[in-house]
Amino acid sequence: MKTDEYRLVASQRDGQWIAVAERADTGDRFGIECAGGSEADAVDRLARWLEWQSEHTAALAALQRAEHAYHRTIAGSAFASPTEGPSAIELQKESLEQVEEARVRLDDVRARKPE
């Protein structure tokens, strides 16, 4: 989500600051709550998590697109002409490499998940 689609709100609860994200249009909460020792700390932690969540969503979608493309390549290979263009094996290998690149990217994003 873009930042103009939500706002970050912090309030004190039991001696801690708690930040939440609310949709700008409805005021509905989404995502997680982040606690901090100050208002700025709680909001900063939530902003980092939202940024990570957006990056994670994009990386997951890229992996899913690569997997779908790979499956289409496998299915299309049954009808590929062995004399025209790259071979079915070459196409499958290239497509599988794209799946692996997307998987590595997703793993990298997941490894950076904020606490």
Backbone as ProteinMPNN parsed JSONL, in Angstrom:
{"seq_chain_A": "MKTDEYRLVASQRDGQWIAVAERADTGDRFGIECAGGSEADAVDRLARWLEWQSEHTAALAALQRAEHAYHRTIAGSAFASPTEGPSAIELQKESLEQVEEARVRLDDVRARKPE", "coords_chain_A": {"N_chain_A": [[0.842, -1.188, 0.0], [0.406, 2.253, -0.631], [1.771, 5.098, 1.082], [-0.047, 7.199, 1.182], [-2.382, 5.932, 1.368], [-2.761, 5.0, 3.87], [-2.499, 5.743, 7.398], [-0.287, 6.254, 10.153], [-0.748, 5.685, 13.52], [-0.178, 6.473, 16.872], [-0.42, 5.592, 20.294], [-0.483, 5.775, 23.896], [-0.244, 2.953, 25.99], [-0.515, 1.195, 28.854], [1.942, 2.25, 29.778], [3.567, 2.086, 27.556], [4.304, 3.002, 24.181], [2.189, 2.415, 21.467], [1.966, 1.68, 18.118], [-0.167, 1.764, 15.303], [-1.469, 0.905, 12.062], [-3.782, 2.559, 10.017], [-6.318, 2.448, 7.586], [-6.643, 5.056, 5.292], [-9.034, 5.762, 4.039], [-11.131, 4.355, 5.34], [-10.5, 4.098, 8.016], [-10.082, 1.675, 9.167], [-8.13, -0.7, 10.926], [-5.051, -2.329, 10.06], [-2.536, -4.847, 9.538], [0.173, -5.184, 11.874], [0.575, -4.45, 15.405], [2.957, -2.227, 16.793], [5.215, -1.847, 19.387], [6.914, 0.606, 21.384], [9.406, 2.515, 23.147], [9.028, 5.182, 22.91], [6.881, 7.516, 21.195], [7.87, 8.081, 18.625], [9.659, 5.936, 18.263], [7.93, 3.69, 18.241], [6.327, 4.267, 15.99], [8.311, 4.343, 14.011], [9.221, 1.681, 14.04], [6.889, 0.388, 13.169], [6.612, 1.527, 10.627], [8.904, 0.495, 9.359], [8.227, -2.215, 9.392], [5.924, -2.209, 7.759], [7.035, -1.381, 5.335], [8.738, -3.552, 4.854], [6.788, -5.55, 4.667], [5.439, -4.806, 2.338], [7.504, -5.124, 0.46], [7.918, -7.856, 0.766], [5.464, -8.879, -0.125], [5.586, -8.133, -2.831], [7.839, -9.62, -3.664], [6.948, -12.235, -3.239], [4.796, -12.329, -5.039], [6.244, -12.069, -7.413], [7.664, -14.474, -7.421], [5.535, -16.271, -7.663], [4.571, -15.535, -10.215], [6.797, -16.286, -11.755], [6.8, -19.035, -11.293], [4.338, -19.751, -12.472], [4.907, -19.073, -15.121], [6.94, -20.897, -15.613], [5.5, -23.31, -15.458], [3.81, -22.953, -17.652], [5.746, -22.995, -19.626], [6.696, -25.628, -19.427], [4.354, -27.028, -20.122], [3.986, -26.023, -22.713], [6.212, -27.011, -23.948], [5.694, -29.531, -24.835], [4.663, -29.213, -27.301], [6.555, -27.955, -28.781], [8.635, -27.275, -31.568], [11.422, -29.118, -32.514], [13.259, -28.041, -34.273], [12.999, -25.322, -34.494], [14.076, -22.295, -33.179], [15.1, -21.909, -29.677], [15.709, -24.967, -27.862], [13.309, -27.152, -26.222], [14.306, -28.006, -23.785], [16.228, -26.03, -23.254], [14.555, -23.785, -22.974], [13.064, -24.582, -20.753], [15.083, -24.759, -18.84], [15.958, -22.09, -18.676], [13.607, -20.872, -17.748], [13.3, -22.19, -15.314], [15.548, -21.222, -14.003], [14.78, -18.573, -13.647], [12.704, -18.934, -11.825], [14.197, -19.85, -9.656], [15.807, -17.582, -9.131], [13.823, -15.782, -8.315], [12.934, -17.12, -6.045], [15.202, -17.023, -4.405], [15.364, -14.279, -4.051], [12.976, -13.828, -2.598], [13.591, -15.323, -0.288], [15.716, -13.762, 0.635], [14.399, -11.357, 1.256], [12.674, -12.282, 3.255], [14.537, -12.969, 5.197], [15.259, -10.526, 6.166], [13.214, -9.664, 7.762], [11.691, -7.412, 9.949], [11.909, -7.228, 13.534]], "CA_chain_A": [[0.0, 0.0, 0.0], [1.126, 3.515, -0.634], [1.604, 5.802, 2.352], [-1.219, 8.063, 1.167], [-3.537, 5.07, 1.564], [-2.891, 4.693, 5.287], [-1.814, 6.638, 8.335], [0.242, 5.592, 11.34], [-1.279, 6.321, 14.722], [0.432, 5.931, 18.092], [-1.041, 5.984, 21.556], [0.132, 5.121, 25.044], [-1.011, 1.886, 26.612], [0.25, 0.523, 29.918], [3.293, 2.796, 29.873], [4.304, 1.903, 26.308], [3.684, 3.561, 22.985], [1.76, 1.397, 20.519], [1.649, 2.257, 16.81], [-0.991, 0.942, 14.417], [-1.752, 1.489, 10.746], [-5.205, 2.652, 9.71], [-6.611, 2.819, 6.199], [-7.027, 6.467, 5.236], [-10.416, 5.932, 3.594], [-12.126, 3.765, 6.246], [-10.06, 4.113, 9.405], [-9.898, 0.293, 9.626], [-6.755, -1.089, 11.218], [-4.507, -3.487, 9.361], [-1.148, -5.118, 9.903], [0.498, -5.514, 13.261], [0.855, -3.346, 16.338], [4.368, -2.161, 17.173], [5.442, -1.138, 20.642], [8.185, 1.297, 21.503], [9.583, 3.314, 24.351], [8.544, 6.525, 22.608], [5.977, 7.547, 20.046], [8.684, 8.001, 17.412], [10.195, 4.584, 18.162], [6.844, 2.794, 17.852], [5.954, 4.589, 14.61], [9.419, 3.932, 13.157], [9.191, 0.215, 13.947], [5.758, 0.024, 12.334], [6.929, 1.933, 9.252], [9.857, -0.49, 8.839], [7.502, -3.454, 9.147], [5.055, -2.009, 6.595], [7.904, -1.371, 4.164], [9.136, -4.941, 4.642], [5.608, -6.296, 4.231], [5.221, -4.456, 0.933], [8.571, -5.767, -0.296], [7.652, -9.288, 0.83], [4.324, -9.139, -1.008], [6.073, -8.024, -4.204], [8.735, -10.749, -3.936], [6.118, -13.43, -3.317], [4.07, -12.257, -6.308], [7.219, -12.332, -8.481], [7.916, -15.918, -7.42], [4.349, -16.925, -8.211], [4.566, -15.3, -11.659], [7.858, -17.113, -12.338], [6.338, -20.429, -11.245], [3.308, -19.916, -13.503], [5.588, -19.045, -16.416], [7.631, -22.188, -15.728], [4.491, -24.333, -15.754], [3.4, -22.739, -19.044], [6.868, -23.445, -20.455], [6.674, -27.097, -19.414], [3.201, -27.462, -20.912], [4.225, -25.657, -24.108], [7.335, -27.793, -24.482], [5.17, -30.733, -25.482], [4.303, -28.871, -28.675], [7.65, -27.189, -29.388], [9.325, -27.893, -32.698], [12.849, -29.242, -32.175], [14.116, -27.368, -35.249], [12.76, -23.876, -34.466], [14.464, -21.551, -31.979], [15.73, -22.672, -28.589], [15.087, -26.265, -27.59], [12.411, -27.214, -25.065], [15.153, -28.127, -22.588], [16.804, -24.706, -23.009], [13.482, -22.929, -22.464], [12.744, -25.035, -19.394], [16.207, -24.39, -17.972], [15.896, -20.64, -18.47], [12.438, -20.589, -16.925], [13.587, -22.677, -13.964], [16.507, -20.268, -13.424], [14.001, -17.414, -13.214], [12.022, -19.348, -10.592], [15.21, -19.893, -8.594], [16.16, -16.195, -8.808], [12.711, -15.212, -7.547], [12.922, -17.782, -4.734], [16.322, -16.463, -3.648], [14.956, -12.911, -3.687], [11.998, -13.943, -1.515], [14.327, -15.738, 0.911], [16.473, -12.599, 1.099], [13.453, -10.434, 1.895], [12.221, -12.919, 4.505], [15.637, -12.935, 6.166], [15.35, -9.17, 6.694], [11.965, -9.308, 8.443], [11.938, -6.692, 11.204], [11.378, -7.871, 14.757]], "C_chain_A": [[0.881, 1.243, 0.0], [0.834, 4.254, 0.668], [0.422, 6.748, 2.357], [-2.506, 7.261, 1.346], [-3.736, 4.688, 3.031], [-2.186, 5.748, 6.118], [-1.36, 5.807, 9.531], [-0.194, 6.387, 12.553], [-0.638, 5.659, 15.933], [-0.309, 6.454, 19.311], [-0.344, 5.232, 22.688], [-0.835, 4.094, 25.622], [-0.1, 1.188, 27.615], [1.713, 0.965, 29.946], [4.144, 2.616, 28.631], [3.565, 2.606, 25.196], [3.394, 2.417, 22.026], [1.362, 2.104, 19.22], [0.845, 1.253, 15.991], [-1.15, 1.671, 13.09], [-3.262, 1.459, 10.539], [-5.354, 3.046, 8.244], [-7.145, 4.243, 6.193], [-8.503, 6.629, 4.898], [-11.449, 5.432, 4.593], [-11.769, 3.881, 7.718], [-9.867, 2.72, 9.977], [-8.421, 0.017, 9.854], [-6.344, -2.266, 10.344], [-3.062, -3.667, 9.792], [-1.012, -5.421, 11.38], [0.56, -4.244, 14.103], [2.336, -3.401, 16.664], [4.502, -1.317, 18.424], [6.806, -0.474, 20.624], [8.227, 2.114, 22.775], [9.137, 4.758, 24.171], [7.603, 6.434, 21.417], [6.763, 7.359, 18.746], [9.233, 6.594, 17.196], [9.119, 3.607, 17.677], [6.451, 3.017, 16.391], [7.049, 4.138, 13.644], [9.438, 2.417, 12.974], [8.057, -0.246, 13.037], [6.032, 0.376, 10.866], [7.901, 0.945, 8.61], [9.144, -1.8, 8.515], [6.614, -3.328, 7.899], [5.863, -2.003, 5.303], [8.345, -2.793, 3.829], [7.962, -5.752, 4.099], [5.317, -6.035, 2.754], [6.258, -5.138, 0.042], [8.353, -7.284, -0.349], [6.518, -9.666, -0.121], [4.766, -9.11, -2.47], [6.968, -9.206, -4.575], [7.954, -12.054, -4.061], [5.338, -13.461, -4.636], [5.007, -12.549, -7.483], [7.537, -13.822, -8.563], [6.724, -16.662, -8.023], [4.25, -16.734, -9.722], [5.607, -16.185, -12.354], [7.451, -18.584, -12.351], [5.275, -20.688, -12.312], [3.935, -19.944, -14.902], [6.319, -20.365, -16.652], [6.641, -23.286, -16.1], [3.979, -24.201, -17.191], [4.5, -23.228, -20.0], [6.883, -24.966, -20.541], [5.535, -27.608, -20.297], [3.426, -27.174, -22.398], [5.33, -26.464, -24.754], [6.859, -29.044, -25.207], [4.881, -30.478, -26.957], [5.401, -28.112, -29.414], [8.288, -27.984, -30.523], [10.819, -27.96, -32.379], [13.771, -28.5, -33.147], [13.974, -25.848, -35.225], [13.203, -23.281, -33.129], [15.123, -22.422, -30.926], [14.971, -23.98, -28.335], [14.188, -26.175, -26.362], [13.217, -27.274, -23.768], [15.763, -26.778, -22.24], [15.766, -23.751, -22.428], [13.132, -23.289, -21.026], [13.844, -24.616, -18.417], [16.173, -22.901, -17.658], [14.74, -20.264, -17.539], [12.668, -21.03, -15.48], [14.601, -21.767, -13.263], [15.789, -19.017, -12.923], [13.222, -17.719, -11.941], [13.016, -19.314, -9.435], [15.629, -18.483, -8.181], [15.066, -15.544, -7.959], [12.644, -15.826, -6.151], [14.027, -17.222, -3.832], [15.981, -15.052, -3.182], [13.965, -12.934, -2.531], [12.681, -14.362, -0.218], [15.115, -14.577, 1.501], [15.563, -11.612, 1.828], [12.994, -11.01, 3.233], [13.286, -12.875, 5.582], [15.776, -11.562, 6.814], [14.081, -8.724, 7.418], [12.279, -8.597, 9.757], [11.315, -7.431, 12.384], [10.321, -7.013, 15.38]], "O_chain_A": [[1.97, 1.252, 0.574], [-0.216, 4.061, 1.281], [-0.081, 7.083, 3.43], [-3.589, 7.834, 1.461], [-4.766, 4.117, 3.391], [-1.387, 6.536, 5.612], [-1.97, 4.793, 9.871], [-0.031, 7.606, 12.607], [-0.562, 4.433, 16.013], [-0.76, 7.598, 19.349], [0.293, 4.201, 22.473], [-2.041, 4.318, 25.729], [0.953, 0.661, 27.256], [2.612, 0.142, 30.119], [5.327, 2.956, 28.643], [2.349, 2.786, 25.257], [4.243, 1.555, 21.799], [0.528, 3.01, 19.225], [1.136, 0.057, 15.985], [-0.989, 2.889, 13.007], [-3.928, 0.47, 10.845], [-4.602, 3.876, 7.733], [-8.005, 4.592, 7.002], [-9.159, 7.535, 5.412], [-12.532, 6.007, 4.695], [-12.643, 3.773, 8.578], [-9.523, 2.582, 11.15], [-7.569, 0.446, 9.075], [-7.17, -3.085, 9.943], [-2.445, -2.755, 10.342], [-1.957, -5.854, 12.04], [0.592, -3.128, 13.585], [2.91, -4.482, 16.796], [3.967, -0.211, 18.505], [7.729, -0.925, 19.946], [7.198, 2.369, 23.4], [8.897, 5.472, 25.145], [7.538, 5.416, 20.727], [6.37, 6.579, 17.879], [9.269, 6.112, 16.064], [9.378, 2.788, 16.795], [6.266, 2.056, 15.644], [6.748, 3.609, 12.574], [9.65, 1.929, 11.864], [8.235, -1.158, 12.23], [5.712, -0.405, 9.971], [7.741, 0.595, 7.441], [9.418, -2.424, 7.49], [6.564, -4.245, 7.079], [5.429, -2.555, 4.292], [8.33, -3.196, 2.666], [8.129, -6.549, 3.176], [4.984, -6.959, 2.013], [5.917, -5.671, -1.015], [8.578, -7.915, -1.382], [6.611, -10.662, -0.838], [4.365, -9.966, -3.258], [6.865, -9.737, -5.681], [8.275, -12.888, -4.908], [5.237, -14.509, -5.273], [4.605, -13.206, -8.444], [7.665, -14.37, -9.658], [6.906, -17.588, -8.813], [3.885, -17.667, -10.438], [5.336, -16.761, -13.407], [7.728, -19.297, -13.315], [5.303, -21.722, -12.98], [3.54, -20.739, -15.755], [6.316, -20.889, -17.766], [6.927, -24.107, -16.972], [3.743, -25.203, -17.867], [4.211, -23.802, -21.049], [7.065, -25.524, -21.623], [5.727, -28.507, -21.116], [3.088, -28.0, -23.246], [5.378, -26.587, -25.978], [7.546, -29.555, -26.091], [4.856, -31.408, -27.764], [5.198, -27.675, -30.546], [8.453, -29.201, -30.44], [11.414, -26.947, -32.011], [14.959, -28.349, -32.862], [14.754, -25.151, -35.873], [12.751, -23.72, -32.071], [15.63, -23.507, -31.212], [13.765, -24.077, -28.562], [14.293, -25.242, -25.566], [12.842, -26.658, -22.77], [15.817, -26.408, -21.067], [16.061, -22.996, -21.502], [12.929, -22.411, -20.187], [13.561, -24.172, -17.304], [16.339, -22.5, -16.506], [14.898, -19.429, -16.649], [12.282, -20.334, -14.541], [14.514, -21.566, -12.051], [16.154, -18.466, -11.885], [13.093, -16.858, -11.071], [12.705, -18.806, -8.358], [15.791, -18.219, -6.99], [15.361, -14.836, -6.995], [12.334, -15.133, -5.182], [13.808, -16.98, -2.645], [16.277, -14.678, -2.047], [14.092, -12.153, -1.588], [12.38, -13.813, 0.842], [15.179, -14.42, 2.72], [15.917, -11.097, 2.889], [12.935, -10.293, 4.232], [12.965, -12.754, 6.764], [16.35, -11.446, 7.896], [13.895, -7.531, 7.66], [13.037, -9.11, 10.58], [10.33, -8.156, 12.241], [9.757, -7.379, 16.411]]}, "name": "protein", "num_of_chains": 1, "seq": "MKTDEYRLVASQRDGQWIAVAERADTGDRFGIECAGGSEADAVDRLARWLEWQSEHTAALAALQRAEHAYHRTIAGSAFASPTEGPSAIELQKESLEQVEEARVRLDDVRARKPE"}
